[in-house]
Amino acid sequence: MALVWTPVALMVAAGLLSVALLAYADSNPTSNSGAGYLALFVWGAMLVGGPVLLGAFVPGCIMLSRSGQARAVRRAAGYQPPPVTSVRPGSRPP
């Protein structure tokens, strides 16, 4: 789940941050111009980091899809996994 929502949250946060920085820079252009340059830096980071985050998002979506399919097949087949037994360290499993 983290592979899907983390990239989305990061890109949304970066987009909101850049808009907020531009609004702050626009409020007083003579003394807040550094915020505008920082917003441009955030946009550059989004352009570079976007494909990297997409590289995490796509496999995350595929894993969620496959696990959902496997869950549906198990439900349809009526499969019940064997009960989990605890094994103490140093002992052999049955």
N, CA and C atoms as an extended XYZ file, in Angstrom:
282
Properties=species:S:1:pos:R:3:atomname:S:1:resname:S:1:resid:I:1 pbc="F F F"
N         0.812       -1.185        0.000 N   MET     1
C         0.000        0.000        0.000 CA  MET     1
C         0.863        1.259        0.000 C   MET     1
N         2.004        1.174        0.703 N   ALA     2
C         2.887        2.337        0.773 CA  ALA     2
C         3.486        2.661       -0.592 C   ALA     2
N         3.712        1.629       -1.407 N   LEU     3
C         4.277        1.873       -2.735 CA  LEU     3
C         3.308        2.632       -3.628 C   LEU     3
N         2.047        2.583       -3.330 N   VAL     4
C         1.057        3.281       -4.146 CA  VAL     4
C         0.825        4.697       -3.639 C   VAL     4
N         0.600        4.848       -2.340 N   TRP     5
C         0.191        6.147       -1.825 CA  TRP     5
C         1.336        7.100       -1.506 C   TRP     5
N         2.525        6.597       -1.224 N   THR     6
C         3.648        7.486       -0.926 CA  THR     6
C         4.018        8.363       -2.122 C   THR     6
N         4.178        7.817       -3.328 N   PRO     7
C         4.480        8.697       -4.459 CA  PRO     7
C         3.384        9.721       -4.742 C   PRO     7
N         2.145        9.301       -4.592 N   VAL     8
C         1.034       10.234       -4.826 CA  VAL     8
C         1.081       11.363       -3.805 C   VAL     8
N         1.279       11.014       -2.540 N   ALA     9
C         1.322       12.031       -1.490 CA  ALA     9
C         2.500       12.977       -1.673 C   ALA     9
N         3.647       12.445       -2.079 N   LEU    10
C         4.814       13.303       -2.291 CA  LEU    10
C         4.603       14.284       -3.434 C   LEU    10
N         4.021       13.836       -4.525 N   MET    11
C         3.798       14.730       -5.664 CA  MET    11
C         2.737       15.786       -5.338 C   MET    11
N         1.694       15.401       -4.619 N   VAL    12
C         0.669       16.377       -4.231 CA  VAL    12
C         1.268       17.404       -3.278 C   VAL    12
N         2.063       16.939       -2.313 N   ALA    13
C         2.694       17.860       -1.363 CA  ALA    13
C         3.643       18.812       -2.071 C   ALA    13
N         4.412       18.312       -3.031 N   ALA    14
C         5.334       19.170       -3.775 CA  ALA    14
C         4.571       20.188       -4.615 C   ALA    14
N         3.475       19.766       -5.213 N   GLY    15
C         2.666       20.701       -5.998 CA  GLY    15
C         2.064       21.798       -5.135 C   GLY    15
N         1.542       21.420       -3.983 N   LEU    16
C         0.979       22.423       -3.071 CA  LEU    16
C         2.060       23.351       -2.522 C   LEU    16
N         3.223       22.795       -2.226 N   LEU    17
C         4.320       23.611       -1.727 CA  LEU    17
C         4.764       24.631       -2.770 C   LEU    17
N         4.859       24.210       -4.022 N   SER    18
C         5.294       25.142       -5.061 CA  SER    18
C         4.270       26.258       -5.276 C   SER    18
N         2.987       25.924       -5.225 N   VAL    19
C         1.953       26.958       -5.372 CA  VAL    19
C         1.995       27.921       -4.182 C   VAL    19
N         2.192       27.385       -2.982 N   ALA    20
C         2.278       28.242       -1.800 CA  ALA    20
C         3.510       29.149       -1.870 C   ALA    20
N         4.628       28.617       -2.348 N   LEU    21
C         5.832       29.439       -2.477 CA  LEU    21
C         5.645       30.539       -3.522 C   LEU    21
N         4.970       30.210       -4.614 N   LEU    22
C         4.716       31.238       -5.635 CA  LEU    22
C         3.774       32.312       -5.106 C   LEU    22
N         2.778       31.920       -4.347 N   ALA    23
C         1.866       32.908       -3.764 CA  ALA    23
C         2.607       33.798       -2.768 C   ALA    23
N         3.504       33.207       -1.983 N   TYR    24
C         4.290       33.978       -1.031 CA  TYR    24
C         5.236       34.933       -1.758 C   TYR    24
N         5.866       34.460       -2.831 N   ALA    25
C         6.769       35.316       -3.593 CA  ALA    25
C         6.016       36.443       -4.270 C   ALA    25
N         4.782       36.190       -4.669 N   ASP    26
C         3.988       37.205       -5.350 CA  ASP    26
C         3.437       38.251       -4.389 C   ASP    26
N         3.373       37.906       -3.094 N   SER    27
C         2.811       38.864       -2.138 CA  SER    27
C         3.701       40.097       -1.975 C   SER    27
N         5.001       39.921       -2.072 N   ASN    28
C         5.928       41.049       -2.001 CA  ASN    28
C         7.140       40.698       -2.852 C   ASN    28
N         7.091       41.005       -4.160 N   PRO    29
C         8.134       40.546       -5.080 CA  PRO    29
C         9.532       41.068       -4.759 C   PRO    29
N         9.649       42.204       -4.100 N   THR    30
C        10.991       42.743       -3.866 CA  THR    30
C        11.729       42.003       -2.756 C   THR    30
N        11.028       41.583       -1.710 N   SER    31
C        11.737       40.935       -0.613 CA  SER    31
C        11.525       39.421       -0.545 C   SER    31
N        10.560       38.895       -1.285 N   ASN    32
C        10.264       37.456       -1.232 CA  ASN    32
C        10.609       36.747       -2.529 C   ASN    32
N        11.519       37.301       -3.304 N   SER    33
C        11.807       36.695       -4.608 CA  SER    33
C        12.487       35.334       -4.467 C   SER    33
N        13.162       35.093       -3.353 N   GLY    34
C        13.809       33.797       -3.146 CA  GLY    34
C        12.809       32.659       -3.108 C   GLY    34
N        11.615       32.929       -2.645 N   ALA    35
C        10.585       31.881       -2.597 CA  ALA    35
C        10.188       31.446       -4.002 C   ALA    35
N        10.197       32.382       -4.953 N   GLY    36
C         9.888       32.026       -6.337 CA  GLY    36
C        10.943       31.103       -6.924 C   GLY    36
N        12.198       31.385       -6.611 N   TYR    37
C        13.276       30.504       -7.081 CA  TYR    37
C        13.196       29.141       -6.410 C   TYR    37
N        12.803       29.130       -5.162 N   LEU    38
C        12.629       27.857       -4.459 CA  LEU    38
C        11.480       27.057       -5.078 C   LEU    38
N        10.416       27.746       -5.509 N   ALA    39
C         9.310       27.064       -6.192 CA  ALA    39
C         9.793       26.450       -7.503 C   ALA    39
N        10.649       27.158       -8.228 N   LEU    40
C        11.217       26.597       -9.462 CA  LEU    40
C        12.069       25.368       -9.158 C   LEU    40
N        12.811       25.408       -8.056 N   PHE    41
C        13.598       24.256       -7.641 CA  PHE    41
C        12.690       23.065       -7.324 C   PHE    41
N        11.565       23.324       -6.664 N   VAL    42
C        10.614       22.246       -6.340 CA  VAL    42
C        10.044       21.654       -7.624 C   VAL    42
N         9.748       22.495       -8.611 N   TRP    43
C         9.260       21.984       -9.897 CA  TRP    43
C        10.307       21.111      -10.565 C   TRP    43
N        11.569       21.536      -10.504 N   GLY    44
C        12.645       20.715      -11.069 CA  GLY    44
C        12.763       19.377      -10.360 C   GLY    44
N        12.616       19.402       -9.038 N   ALA    45
C        12.664       18.151       -8.284 CA  ALA    45
C        11.493       17.245       -8.654 C   ALA    45
N        10.340       17.855       -8.931 N   MET    46
C         9.184       17.057       -9.361 CA  MET    46
C         9.426       16.439      -10.735 C   MET    46
N        10.063       17.200      -11.617 N   LEU    47
C        10.351       16.668      -12.958 CA  LEU    47
C        11.353       15.520      -12.902 C   LEU    47
N        12.354       15.645      -12.035 N   VAL    48
C        13.357       14.588      -11.920 CA  VAL    48
C        12.825       13.427      -11.092 C   VAL    48
N        12.136       13.736       -9.997 N   GLY    49
C        11.658       12.690       -9.100 CA  GLY    49
C        10.392       12.000       -9.562 C   GLY    49
N         9.665       12.607      -10.485 N   GLY    50
C         8.427       12.003      -10.966 CA  GLY    50
C         8.607       10.619      -11.555 C   GLY    50
N         9.545       10.452      -12.495 N   PRO    51
C         9.754        9.097      -13.038 CA  PRO    51
C        10.242        8.098      -11.993 C   PRO    51
N        11.035        8.564      -11.041 N   VAL    52
C        11.499        7.663       -9.974 CA  VAL    52
C        10.315        7.202       -9.124 C   VAL    52
N         9.450        8.149       -8.767 N   LEU    53
C         8.276        7.790       -7.976 CA  LEU    53
C         7.300        6.940       -8.784 C   LEU    53
N         7.238        7.181      -10.078 N   LEU    54
C         6.398        6.352      -10.940 CA  LEU    54
C         6.923        4.924      -10.974 C   LEU    54
N         8.241        4.784      -10.855 N   GLY    55
C         8.851        3.459      -10.793 CA  GLY    55
C         8.453        2.692       -9.545 C   GLY    55
N         8.022        3.371       -8.503 N   ALA    56
C         7.510        2.698       -7.308 CA  ALA    56
C         6.003        2.528       -7.386 C   ALA    56
N         5.319        3.477       -8.024 N   PHE    57
C         3.858        3.455       -8.087 CA  PHE    57
C         3.347        2.304       -8.948 C   PHE    57
N         3.930        2.118      -10.115 N   VAL    58
C         3.437        1.087      -11.043 CA  VAL    58
C         3.598       -0.316      -10.452 C   VAL    58
N         4.782       -0.699       -9.933 N   PRO    59
C         4.859       -2.036       -9.312 CA  PRO    59
C         3.925       -2.187       -8.118 C   PRO    59
N         3.718       -1.104       -7.374 N   GLY    60
C         2.785       -1.178       -6.245 CA  GLY    60
C         1.377       -1.483       -6.704 C   GLY    60
N         0.950       -0.837       -7.784 N   CYS    61
C        -0.390       -1.108       -8.332 CA  CYS    61
C        -0.492       -2.539       -8.836 C   CYS    61
N         0.567       -3.024       -9.481 N   ILE    62
C         0.555       -4.403       -9.992 CA  ILE    62
C         0.475       -5.394       -8.839 C   ILE    62
N         1.234       -5.138       -7.764 N   MET    63
C         1.189       -6.044       -6.603 CA  MET    63
C        -0.189       -6.056       -5.956 C   MET    63
N        -0.808       -4.872       -5.835 N   LEU    64
C        -2.159       -4.829       -5.268 CA  LEU    64
C        -3.146       -5.597       -6.138 C   LEU    64
N        -3.026       -5.451       -7.439 N   SER    65
C        -3.920       -6.151       -8.356 CA  SER    65
C        -3.747       -7.658       -8.245 C   SER    65
N        -2.495       -8.113       -8.207 N   ARG    66
C        -2.250       -9.555       -8.123 CA  ARG    66
C        -2.701      -10.133       -6.793 C   ARG    66
N        -2.490       -9.387       -5.720 N   SER    67
C        -2.931       -9.920       -4.428 CA  SER    67
C        -4.456       -9.965       -4.361 C   SER    67
N        -5.122       -8.992       -4.982 N   GLY    68
C        -6.581       -9.015       -5.025 CA  GLY    68
C        -7.097      -10.188       -5.842 C   GLY    68
N        -6.420      -10.481       -6.958 N   GLN    69
C        -6.815      -11.627       -7.778 CA  GLN    69
C        -6.606      -12.926       -7.009 C   GLN    69
N        -5.482      -13.040       -6.305 N   ALA    70
C        -5.206      -14.258       -5.550 CA  ALA    70
C        -6.231      -14.438       -4.434 C   ALA    70
N        -6.593      -13.343       -3.777 N   ARG    71
C        -7.605      -13.410       -2.725 CA  ARG    71
C        -8.945      -13.879       -3.293 C   ARG    71
N        -9.305      -13.369       -4.474 N   ALA    72
C       -10.569      -13.756       -5.097 CA  ALA    72
C       -10.562      -15.229       -5.484 C   ALA    72
N        -9.439      -15.726       -5.979 N   VAL    73
C        -9.345      -17.140       -6.359 CA  VAL    73
C        -9.455      -18.018       -5.117 C   VAL    73
N        -8.766      -17.618       -4.027 N   ARG    74
C        -8.853      -18.402       -2.788 CA  ARG    74
C       -10.273      -18.438       -2.261 C   ARG    74
N       -10.962      -17.300       -2.330 N   ARG    75
C       -12.350      -17.255       -1.853 CA  ARG    75
C       -13.246      -18.137       -2.717 C   ARG    75
N       -13.060      -18.072       -4.022 N   ALA    76
C       -13.903      -18.853       -4.932 CA  ALA    76
C       -13.654      -20.351       -4.777 C   ALA    76
N       -12.400      -20.724       -4.489 N   ALA    77
C       -12.071      -22.139       -4.351 CA  ALA    77
C       -12.380      -22.669       -2.962 C   ALA    77
N       -12.656      -21.776       -2.025 N   GLY    78
C       -12.931      -22.202       -0.657 CA  GLY    78
C       -11.693      -22.678        0.066 C   GLY    78
N       -10.533      -22.188       -0.312 N   TYR    79
C        -9.272      -22.614        0.293 CA  TYR    79
C        -9.126      -22.028        1.682 C   TYR    79
N        -8.799      -22.889        2.629 N   GLN    80
C        -8.498      -22.459        3.988 CA  GLN    80
C        -7.036      -22.776        4.260 C   GLN    80
N        -6.224      -21.777        4.577 N   PRO    81
C        -4.814      -22.060        4.845 CA  PRO    81
C        -4.660      -22.904        6.099 C   PRO    81
N        -3.598      -23.701        6.182 N   PRO    82
C        -3.401      -24.528        7.376 CA  PRO    82
C        -3.160      -23.636        8.587 C   PRO    82
N        -3.507      -24.130        9.771 N   PRO    83
C        -3.310      -23.311       10.975 CA  PRO    83
C        -1.818      -23.093       11.228 C   PRO    83
N        -1.524      -21.947       11.771 N   VAL    84
C        -0.136      -21.603       12.081 CA  VAL    84
C         0.200      -22.167       13.447 C   VAL    84
N         1.292      -22.904       13.498 N   THR    85
C         1.752      -23.438       14.777 CA  THR    85
C         3.049      -22.742       15.134 C   THR    85
N         3.213      -22.472       16.399 N   SER    86
C         4.436      -21.795       16.822 CA  SER    86
C         5.529      -22.827       17.036 C   SER    86
N         6.735      -22.458       16.670 N   VAL    87
C         7.885      -23.337       16.823 CA  VAL    87
C         8.869      -22.603       17.716 C   VAL    87
N         9.308      -23.277       18.768 N   ARG    88
C        10.274      -22.663       19.664 CA  ARG    88
C        11.662      -22.730       19.045 C   ARG    88
N        12.481      -21.716       19.314 N   PRO    89
C        13.866      -21.766       18.791 CA  PRO    89
C        14.593      -22.981       19.320 C   PRO    89
N        15.293      -23.654       18.439 N   GLY    90
C        16.056      -24.827       18.828 CA  GLY    90
C        15.305      -26.123       18.694 C   GLY    90
N        13.987      -26.081       18.499 N   SER    91
C        13.225      -27.318       18.335 CA  SER    91
C        12.925      -27.544       16.865 C   SER    91
N        12.668      -28.780       16.519 N   ARG    92
C        12.352      -29.101       15.135 CA  ARG    92
C        10.846      -28.984       14.915 C   ARG    92
N        10.464      -28.495       13.748 N   PRO    93
C         9.021      -28.457       13.462 CA  PRO    93
C         8.470      -29.858       13.288 C   PRO    93
N         7.176      -30.067       13.555 N   PRO    94
C         6.573      -31.402       13.438 CA  PRO    94
C         6.553      -31.907       12.030 C   PRO    94
